[in-house]
Amino acid sequence: MQIEAVLNDIYYEPVKFMDAVSSPILDKKQTMKIIGKLNSVYPVKGFEHLKRVKCCKSQGSGLHVILCLKDQLPEEFLKKRLTLQEIFDSDSLPEMELLIGQPYLVQVPASAPLTRKQFNEASLYWPVNFHEEKRITRLLSTKIFTSKEEETIVKHMTKAIEMAKTGQQMAERPVGAVIVDPSEDQIVAAAHDIRLRSGHPLKHAVMVCVDLVAHSQGGGVWNCSDSLLYNTAREIQVNSDGKKVGPYLCTGYDLYVTEEPCVMCAMALIHFRIKRVFYGTPYEDGALGSHYKLHVEKSLNHHYEVYRGVLRKECEMLLMANRKSYAIT
């Protein structure tokens, strides 16, 4: 079983490049002086990930410096052979001619690398600054969770599969969902699809499950069937003013669902403040990796972690016999 984190596409994209103007440094002892002059004449604001100087082993083992970005030069200069006279004004030119050589165009990374892979690719062209985010490195690895954590994940997905099979016996689409409080490793609610049985198109397993969480906190709007579960033993605590205290809906909770949630369900999880989502099999119009990645949308006011591939084969087998019988909505 391979559990994979579903991250923003920016962590998987190849490095994009742009053109810059570089030149060999004639006297490496004057490197700091050259950089200081260039920073005042051609600052590269917004591109601080680029190191200004590169050691070019393929070009005589000398130092080469970024003079400016291509876009900083007038278009007419770029239509002919670049010279220092076109790059520097008459006041700076005499000094710079003694410090640097013939300018040339070079490709440099257009943005800061976010992963080790992007850093290695970018460095093949021009040296860059890289501040590795350990959390992202871990999530991109092949082993995200410990063996004990994986046991817990499998245990709860197995319960979601059990709920899906219960729904299947009622001629529902076999999709099951379980919401867990990871701080106590305790199931708060468990549900399956009841769209067909209830004649209610919104009653996806995830939507029913979050409504059951609301029931466990003294709310909820749908009637609970005997085949659905929520933790009635979790006492509602109130403060001296009579107001409920404790988690807000799904704050801090994990969801386990056999199939990737749709857009409606994914948005509901945002509003319910879920912490993590684990799903088994992808859904072609799914909102958490297959068609959209709603959980990383910057404009939304809450974000949660998503992991896929938990007991994928078992979850796929549940749906296989039903794909031709029921339309996926």
ABEGO torsion letter per residue (X at the ends): XBBBBBBBAAAABBBBBBBBBBBBBABAAAAAAAAAAAAAABBBBGAAABBABBBBAABGGBBBBBABBAAABBAAAAABBBBAAAABBAAAAAAAAAABBBBBBBBBBABBBABAAAAAAAAAABBBBBBBBAAAAAAABABABBAAAAAAAAAAAAAAAAAAAAAAAAGBBBBBBBBBBAAAGBBABBBBBAAAAAGBAABBAAAAAAAAAAAAAGBEABBBBAABBBBAABBBBBBAAGBBBEBBEABGBBBBBABBBBAAAAAAAAAAGBABBBBABBBAABAAGAABBAAABAABABBBBBBBGBGAAAAAAAAAAAAAABBBX
